[in-house]
Amino acid sequence: MNTHIKLKSFLATFFLLLSFGINAQTMLSEKEGTSPTASDYYLPFRVGNYIKLYGWNRNTKYSYVKTDKINGVTYFLEQGEEWNDQFSGIFRNMWLREDEEGNIVIGAYGTKNDGDINSAVILPTPSKYFPNSYLTVNSYATYSNQDEVGTDSVISTTATAGAYTNCIQVRSTNKYISSGAIRLIEDNYYAYNIGLVMQKRIFPASQVHTNYIVEYVANSPTGINNLRLVDNAFNFKVYTEQDAIVVANANYGDKISVYTPLGTLLQTMIATNNETRIIVPGNQIYLIKIADKVFKVAL
């Protein structure tokens, strides 16, 4: 199994929450009226909604594929998968829902990656997975599994991820219990009414990379299509014109790369002026990487 998938799969089994804490700089209210809750920063619960990110030469997708009942309550199966032209695999299955206060809670998680609730681990009581405390800077959650302990700490509630502002920035730090050595540090950025829009791996050095959102469907549970599909979240302008993809406003010297949706590199060039034209076959979908940012376009 791919090492990256192994890491994520292991993280997805951390559902023994040890504690939550708050050392607040700013505290937002719990759900009342129109006050934001944690659920406002998580992908809306509706089958078919998904978020797709690209980075480290791979696609990562989180999607709601179906619903199941746990103790008579409806949960959404959130499935995580990764792929490129060399591998593909599902790295997590989690059954999630929003509780009456707006927390995102987990009721079960899969161990076989088959999406079958009958083979999943059902938690005795639902655990807060993305709680309202995450609306508060310096709040944290700790969890453990086997020889590891993890801490999720809210670094900011006004972070910027591309053009997304006022994001919740959650830093996950995982350590080995036996040695105390850090195994992984990663920042996750959550935007209002969308959910996860960027992931930044900080440690270890061999895995440092950033995943940027390239596509999403975040329709509301009521059926109102308030957000949909391809997202161009950065200052660059990428568009199609006749038989070419045009990149405008790239910085002089920026590296521009063209990939297939599966991550196969097709072309590489350097931006030398305000507009770069890329000639590629028509009727195709392409990923355009400019510096460390990725866009999806159809020609």
Secondary structure, 3 states (H helix, E strand, C coil): CCHHHHHHHHHCCCCEEEEEECCCCCCCCCCCCCCCCHHHHCCCCCCCCEEEEEECCEEEEEEEEEEEEECCEEEEEEEEEEECCCCEEEEEEEEEEECCCCCEEEEEECCCCCCCHHHCEEEEEEEEEECHHHHCCCCEEEEEECCEEEEEEEEEEEEEECCEEEEEEEEEEEEECCCCCEEEEEEEEEECCCEEEEEEEEECHHHCEEEEEEEEECCCCCCCCCCECCCCCCCCEEEEECCEEEEECCCCCCEEEEECCCCCEEEEEECCCCEEEEECCCCCEEEEEECCEEEEEEC
